[in-house]
């Protein structure tokens, strides 16, 4: 990549990495990550420490929300089937407090994973499903914001535009919702609740067609349409309305700017039917 935001992260001492299996490498667009991309394959014994550090970093990011990725999921559902794409920092630059949190897994690494995104093709062959996007900025406040560039880089490495749609799970009150929306024209509410999820009543399955310009990644989308209605994040009556409508064949989309703070309430602008 030669985009300004990508070069800026490099100037800050960050390098892109891809963790996967050897048999997946030909299917990934590694050129999007540049000549300096670090690769860590399941089959390589020398990569064991990096995989351990990634698992620990993922646990640090998601542990407080009870969303830690089990080790067998990382092996069977991630490395064997797809890839993690993210950014790593040189060990000498990582604060000692974060190194202590990462523990023995990271002590002999030159490059420490500080962000990551995973996405995997669904069985229909038309859908890319994203999950486990994180960064360790809460443990290292001096890190630049990495959610947007990590997902942007990952979507390029996955060749995400070749899929008919991208699906993911997030929460109505999660700031990441507004970030996810930057990668498509609108965010469809595919399922208004996810009962099996640890935060089921606040979680939704969202969908979109990947459509973004990597060169303008940090530009906030224009607000081009008025919503049909506003819904407070997690509002039971609003979610019931969405469920009833979807059961009848209606489609609902969250429009830019995706979340608006009004006093103590977080409101979502929603339209019925695909926006013009």
C-alpha positions as CSV (number, residue, x, y, z in Angstrom):
1,X,0.0,0.0,0.0
2,X,1.1,3.6,-0.7
3,X,-1.7,5.4,1.0
4,X,-0.9,8.3,3.3
5,X,-2.5,6.7,6.4
6,X,-0.6,3.4,5.8
7,X,2.7,5.2,5.4
8,X,1.9,7.2,8.6
9,X,1.5,4.1,10.6
10,X,4.8,2.8,9.2
11,X,6.5,6.1,10.3
12,X,5.1,5.4,13.8
13,X,6.9,2.1,13.9
14,X,4.0,-0.2,13.0
15,X,4.2,-3.1,10.5
16,X,1.4,-5.1,9.0
17,X,1.2,-8.8,9.7
18,X,-0.8,-11.8,8.5
19,X,-1.2,-14.9,10.6
20,X,-2.6,-17.9,8.6
21,X,-1.7,-21.3,7.2
22,X,0.7,-21.9,4.3
23,X,-2.1,-23.3,2.1
24,X,-4.0,-20.0,2.5
25,X,-1.3,-17.7,1.4
26,X,-2.0,-17.9,-2.4
27,X,-5.6,-16.8,-1.8
28,X,-4.6,-13.6,0.1
29,X,-3.7,-10.3,-1.5
30,X,-0.4,-9.9,0.5
31,X,0.7,-7.2,-1.9
32,X,-1.9,-4.9,-0.3
33,X,0.1,-5.1,2.9
34,X,3.3,-4.0,1.2
35,X,6.8,-5.5,1.0
36,X,7.4,-5.3,4.8
37,X,4.4,-7.5,5.7
38,X,5.2,-10.0,8.5
39,X,3.8,-13.5,7.9
40,X,3.3,-16.1,10.7
41,X,2.1,-19.5,9.6
42,X,0.5,-22.3,11.7
43,X,3.1,-24.8,10.4
44,X,6.1,-22.8,11.4
45,X,7.5,-23.6,14.8
46,X,9.3,-20.2,14.8
47,X,5.9,-18.5,14.8
48,X,4.7,-20.1,18.0
49,X,5.5,-17.1,20.2
50,X,3.7,-14.7,17.9
51,X,0.6,-16.9,17.9
52,X,0.8,-17.0,21.7
53,X,1.1,-13.3,21.9
54,X,-1.8,-12.8,19.5
55,X,-4.0,-15.0,21.6
56,X,-3.0,-13.1,24.7
57,X,-3.6,-9.7,23.0
58,X,-7.0,-10.8,21.8
59,X,-7.8,-12.0,25.4
60,X,-6.7,-8.6,26.8
61,X,-8.9,-6.8,24.3
62,X,-12.1,-8.9,24.8
63,X,-11.8,-10.5,28.2
64,X,-13.7,-7.7,30.0
65,X,-16.6,-8.3,27.7
66,X,-16.5,-12.1,28.0
67,X,-15.6,-12.5,24.3
68,X,-12.2,-14.1,24.5
69,X,-11.3,-16.4,21.6
70,X,-10.6,-20.0,22.7
71,X,-7.3,-21.4,21.5
72,X,-9.0,-24.2,19.4
73,X,-11.1,-21.5,17.6
74,X,-7.9,-19.6,16.7
75,X,-6.4,-22.8,15.3
76,X,-9.3,-24.5,13.6
77,X,-11.6,-21.6,12.6
78,X,-9.0,-18.9,11.9
79,X,-5.5,-20.1,11.0
80,X,-6.8,-23.2,9.2
81,X,-9.6,-21.5,7.3
82,X,-8.6,-17.8,6.9
83,X,-6.2,-15.3,8.3
84,X,-5.7,-12.6,11.0
85,X,-4.6,-9.3,9.5
86,X,-3.3,-6.5,11.8
87,X,-0.4,-4.3,12.9
88,X,2.5,-5.1,15.1
89,X,4.8,-2.9,17.0
90,X,8.6,-3.3,17.6
91,X,9.2,-4.8,21.0
92,X,11.5,-2.0,22.1
93,X,8.7,0.5,21.6
94,X,6.0,-1.4,23.6
95,X,5.5,-0.1,27.1
96,X,6.8,-2.4,29.8
97,X,3.3,-2.5,31.4
98,X,1.8,-3.9,28.2
99,X,4.7,-6.4,27.9
100,X,3.9,-7.6,31.4
101,X,0.3,-8.0,30.5
102,X,1.2,-10.1,27.4
103,X,3.5,-12.3,29.6
104,X,5.9,-14.9,28.5
105,X,4.3,-15.3,25.1
106,X,5.8,-12.0,23.9
107,X,9.1,-11.9,25.7
108,X,11.2,-13.2,22.8
109,X,9.4,-11.4,20.0
110,X,10.8,-8.7,17.8
111,X,7.3,-7.7,16.7
112,X,4.3,-7.7,19.0
113,X,0.7,-7.8,17.7
114,X,-1.3,-4.7,18.8
115,X,-4.3,-5.0,16.6
116,X,-6.1,-7.6,14.5
117,X,-9.1,-8.4,12.3
118,X,-10.3,-11.8,11.2
119,X,-12.8,-12.6,8.4
120,X,-13.8,-15.8,6.8
121,X,-15.8,-16.8,3.7
122,X,-19.2,-18.3,4.6
123,X,-20.4,-21.7,3.1
124,X,-22.5,-19.9,0.5
125,X,-19.3,-18.7,-1.2
126,X,-20.8,-15.2,-1.5
127,X,-20.5,-13.8,2.0
128,X,-17.4,-12.7,4.0
129,X,-18.0,-12.9,7.8
130,X,-15.9,-10.6,10.0
131,X,-15.1,-11.0,13.7
132,X,-12.7,-10.3,16.5
133,X,-11.5,-6.8,15.4
134,X,-9.4,-5.3,18.2
135,X,-6.6,-3.0,19.2
136,X,-4.6,-2.6,22.4
137,X,-4.9,1.2,22.5
138,X,-6.6,1.0,25.9
139,X,-3.4,-0.6,27.3
140,X,-1.1,1.8,25.2
141,X,-2.9,5.2,24.8
142,X,0.0,6.5,22.7
143,X,-0.9,4.1,19.9
144,X,-2.7,5.8,17.0
145,X,-6.4,4.7,16.4
146,X,-6.0,1.3,14.8
147,X,-9.6,0.0,14.3
148,X,-10.2,1.7,11.0
149,X,-6.8,1.0,9.4
150,X,-6.8,-2.5,10.6
151,X,-10.1,-3.3,9.1
152,X,-9.3,-1.4,5.9
153,X,-6.1,-3.3,5.5
154,X,-7.7,-6.6,6.2
155,X,-10.5,-6.1,3.7
156,X,-7.9,-5.4,1.1
157,X,-5.9,-8.5,2.0
158,X,-9.1,-10.6,1.9
159,X,-10.1,-9.2,-1.5
160,X,-13.4,-8.4,0.2
161,X,-15.0,-6.7,-2.8
162,X,-15.3,-10.0,-4.6
163,X,-18.0,-11.1,-2.1
164,X,-21.6,-10.1,-2.5
165,X,-21.8,-8.9,1.1
166,X,-20.0,-8.6,4.4
167,X,-21.6,-9.8,7.7
168,X,-20.6,-9.1,11.2
169,X,-21.9,-8.7,14.8
170,X,-21.5,-5.6,16.9
171,X,-23.5,-3.8,19.5
172,X,-25.9,-0.8,19.0
173,X,-23.9,1.1,21.7
174,X,-20.4,0.1,20.5
175,X,-18.5,3.0,18.9
176,X,-17.2,0.4,16.4
177,X,-20.6,0.5,14.7
178,X,-19.9,3.9,13.2
179,X,-16.5,2.6,12.1
180,X,-17.9,-0.5,10.4
181,X,-20.3,1.8,8.5
182,X,-17.4,3.5,6.8
183,X,-16.8,0.5,4.6
184,X,-20.1,0.5,2.7
185,X,-22.9,2.8,1.6
186,X,-25.2,1.8,4.5
187,X,-25.4,-0.7,7.3
188,X,-28.2,-3.2,7.0
189,X,-29.7,-4.6,10.2
190,X,-29.9,-8.3,9.2
191,X,-30.8,-9.5,12.7
192,X,-31.9,-7.0,15.4
193,X,-30.9,-9.3,18.2
194,X,-28.4,-12.2,18.7
195,X,-29.8,-14.3,21.6
196,X,-26.8,-16.6,21.8
197,X,-24.4,-13.7,22.2
198,X,-23.1,-12.7,25.6
199,X,-24.6,-9.3,24.9
200,X,-27.5,-10.6,22.9
201,X,-30.2,-7.9,23.5
202,X,-27.7,-5.2,22.6
203,X,-26.1,-7.0,19.6
204,X,-27.1,-7.1,16.0
205,X,-26.0,-8.8,12.9
206,X,-25.1,-6.2,10.3
207,X,-24.5,-6.5,6.6
208,X,-23.1,-4.4,3.8
209,X,-21.6,-4.6,0.4
210,X,-18.0,-3.6,0.8
211,X,-17.4,-0.3,-1.1
212,X,-14.8,2.1,0.1
213,X,-11.8,4.1,-1.2
214,X,-8.6,3.0,0.7
215,X,-7.0,6.4,-0.2
216,X,-9.8,8.2,1.6
217,X,-10.1,5.9,4.5
218,X,-10.3,8.5,7.3
219,X,-13.0,10.7,5.6
220,X,-16.3,10.7,7.5
221,X,-19.2,9.8,5.2
222,X,-21.6,12.5,4.1
223,X,-25.1,12.5,5.6
224,X,-27.1,12.4,2.4
225,X,-30.5,11.1,3.5
226,X,-33.0,11.8,6.4
227,X,-33.9,8.7,8.4
228,X,-37.4,7.4,8.6
229,X,-37.1,7.1,12.3
230,X,-34.6,7.2,15.2
231,X,-34.1,4.4,17.6
232,X,-32.3,4.5,21.0
233,X,-29.5,1.9,21.2
234,X,-30.8,-1.3,22.7
235,X,-34.4,0.0,23.0
236,X,-36.7,-3.0,23.4
237,X,-39.6,-1.5,21.6
238,X,-37.4,-0.4,18.7
239,X,-35.8,-3.8,18.4
240,X,-39.3,-5.5,18.5
241,X,-40.4,-3.1,15.6
242,X,-37.4,-4.2,13.6
243,X,-38.0,-7.9,14.2
244,X,-41.6,-7.6,13.2
245,X,-40.8,-5.7,10.1
246,X,-38.0,-8.0,9.0
247,X,-40.4,-11.0,9.5
248,X,-42.7,-9.3,7.0
249,X,-39.9,-8.8,4.5
250,X,-39.0,-5.2,5.3
251,X,-35.3,-4.1,5.3
252,X,-33.8,-1.6,7.6
253,X,-30.5,0.3,7.3
254,X,-28.6,2.5,9.7
255,X,-27.5,5.7,8.0
256,X,-24.4,7.9,8.5
257,X,-23.4,9.1,11.0
258,X,-24.7,5.8,12.4
259,X,-24.8,7.0,16.1
260,X,-25.7,10.4,17.5
261,X,-25.4,11.3,21.2
262,X,-28.5,13.1,22.6
263,X,-28.0,13.8,26.2
264,X,-27.7,10.5,28.0
265,X,-29.1,8.6,25.0
266,X,-27.4,7.2,22.0
267,X,-29.6,7.4,18.9
268,X,-29.4,5.5,15.6
269,X,-30.8,7.0,12.3
270,X,-32.7,4.2,10.5
271,X,-34.4,4.1,7.2
272,X,-36.8,1.5,5.8
273,X,-35.6,0.1,2.4
274,X,-32.2,0.7,0.7
275,X,-31.4,4.4,0.8
276,X,-31.1,6.2,-2.5
